[in-house]
Amino acid sequence: MSTLQLIVGLGNPGPEYKDTRHNAGAIFVENLASRFNVPMKFDAKFFGFTGRFTLHGQDIRLLIPTTYMNKSGQAVGAMCRFYKIPKESILVAFDELDFEPGVAKFKIGGSSSQNGIRDIVKSLANEKDFLRLRIGIGHPGHKSKVTGHVLSKAPVKEHENILAAIDEAMRCVEILLTQDLVKAQQRLHSFKAEYNI
C-alpha cells in the first residue's frame, strides 16, 4: 500500500502554454481532478492550483504550480513544509523527452535534466527519492530543437497518444494506492498507446 499524500503536475502557466508538450504533467493532474470531481482552486500560499480528495482511504492533495517550470520547487517546497509531507509521499508528473508519446513510466529518484524536477530536488534539500511519473513527449532529434519542441503543441495523433498514456497512468495511480508500486509499474510499463503517428 502506498502512503501517497501529494500529486504534483508540472507545466507553465498561461493560455499560451495550455496543451503544450511541456504541460503534460499539469494535464495529468487536471484530468485526475476531473475524473474524481476535485475542484482546483488557486492558493497563493502554495504558488499554484490545489485540490484535496480521498481515494481508496488515502487523503491526497493535488498541486499544479503556477510558477514557471524552472521554479516548480517554490510551490512543492511550500506545500511539503506546511503539511509536513515526506518525500516518500510525493508523486510528480512531468514530460519526458526520452519516451515516445503514448508511453509513461513510474520511477523513484535518480537524476533528471528536466528543469522542474531539478528545482523540486533543490527545494527538498536535495532529496531526490520521490516518485515520478514520466510522460513521454518524444525527442525532436537534436538538442537545438528541444525548447521549441516542448513549448509547442503536439500534432493531433501524438497528443492523443499522450492523453492515452495519461489515462492509463491515472488507473495505475489507483493500483499504486490499493496494491503497490511494483504492480502499478508492471501495468503502466507494459502499456503503449495504439494510435499511429
N, C-alpha and C positions, 0 to 999 in steps of 0.2 A: 504493500500500500504506500502511495506517495503522500508526502506532507506538503503538497503544493499550496502556497499561500498567495503568490503573486504571479500574474501572467502579463508580460510587457510586450507590446508590439511596436517595433521601431519604424520610423518614417520621417519625412519632412512635413512641416505644417503648411497650410495654404492651398487654395484650389488649384494652383498651377502644378502642384506635386501629386494631387489626388490620382490614384490608379497608376502611378509610375512604378517601374520595377523596384525602385529603392524603397517603396512604401509597402512591400509585400508583408512585412511583419505587422504594420498597422492594419492592413486589410484583414489579416488573420484575426486580430483582436476585435475589429469591428464586426466581422462575421460571427465570431464566438458570442459577442454581446447580443447580436441579433438573434442567433439561434436559441439562446437561453433567456431572451427578453430582459436583458440587463440594461437599464438606462445609463448612458455615459454622460457625465457632467464635467464641465471644466472646473478644476480646482487649482487656483493659483499657488497654493501651498506646495503642491506636487508638480507644478510646471507641466500640466497636461490634463487630459480627459481621464476620469476614473469611474469605476463601477465596482459593485460588490454583489456577490451572489453565493449561494450554497450549491455545490454539485457533488452528489454522492457522499453527503455528510461532511464535505470539506468546505470551509469558509475561504473563498477566493476573491482577491481583488484584481481588477483589470486596470491597466495603465497604458495610455498612448501619449508619450511625451509630445509637447508642442514646442519644445526647443528644436533647433535643427539637429540633424542626425549626429553630428560630431559632439553635441553637448547632451546626449541622452542620459549620461550619468547623473546630471543635475537632478532630473526627475526621479530616477531609480534610487539614487542615494537618499534623497529626501524622504521617499516613502518607506524605504527599508529602515532608516533610522527612526522615523516617527512610530512605526508599528513594530519595531524590533523584529523584522523579518530576516531570518538567517539565509545565507547564500544557497543552502541546500533546498530552500523552499521557493526559489525563483525560477521561472521559465521565461526566457527572452526569445521572441520570434523575430527573424530578420532575413533579408535577401542574401542569397549565396550564389556568387558568380561561378563557383566550381561545379555546380549541379545544373543540369538542363531543366528547362521549365517542365513541370509535371513530376518532379522528384522533390521530396522533403525528408529530412532526417533529424533525429534527436542526437545530441552529443553533450557530454558533460565536460566542461573545462576546455583546456587547450588554448593555443594561440589563435589569433584571428586578425586578418588585415582589414576587417570591417570597422570603420571609424566609430560607429555607435557602440559596438561591443568593447572596443578598446577604452572608450570613455567610461563605460559602466565598470569595467575592471578597475580603473583608476578610482572611481567613486566608492568602490567597495574595498578600499585599502589594498588594492592589487590582488584581491581574492578572485581567482578565475573559475573555481569549481562550481559554477551554477549551470543549470540545464539550459541548453539552447535548442531552438527549432530552426534549422537552416532550410529556407525555402528557395529552391532553385530558380534562377532567372536566366541562366546561360551566360556565356562569356562572349564578348564581341570579337575576340580573336587577337586583339592587340591592346596592350595597356593604355595606349594613347586614346583609345576609343571608349574606355571604361566609363568615364564621367558622363559622356553623352548617352551611353547605353543605359546606365542605371537611372538617370534623371528623365528618361523618356518612357512613353507608354509602349508596352509590348504589342505586336500585331495581334489581331483577334484570336487566332488559334493558339498562339503562345500564351496569351492572357487566360484563355480557357484552361490550358494545362496548369498554369499557376493556381487558378481557382480550384481546379480538381484536386491538386495536391494539398491545398489549404483545407478543403472539405474533408479529405481523408485524415489530415493531421488533427482536425477537431475531434473526430471519432477516436483517434489514438490517445488524445488527452484524457478521454473518459476511461480508456483501458489503463492508462497510467494511474489514474485515481482508484480504479476498482481492482486492479491486479498489480502490475509492477512495470518498471521501465523496460525490462527485457522483453516482456510480452508486447508492449507498445512499440518498441523498436522493431521487433520481428514483423509486425504487421505493416508499419509505416515504411520500413526499408525495403519491403518486397513490392511496394506499390509504385506504379509508374502510369501516368495518365496515358490513355489510349488515343488521344487525338493526334492526327497527323499534322505536322507543321509544314 
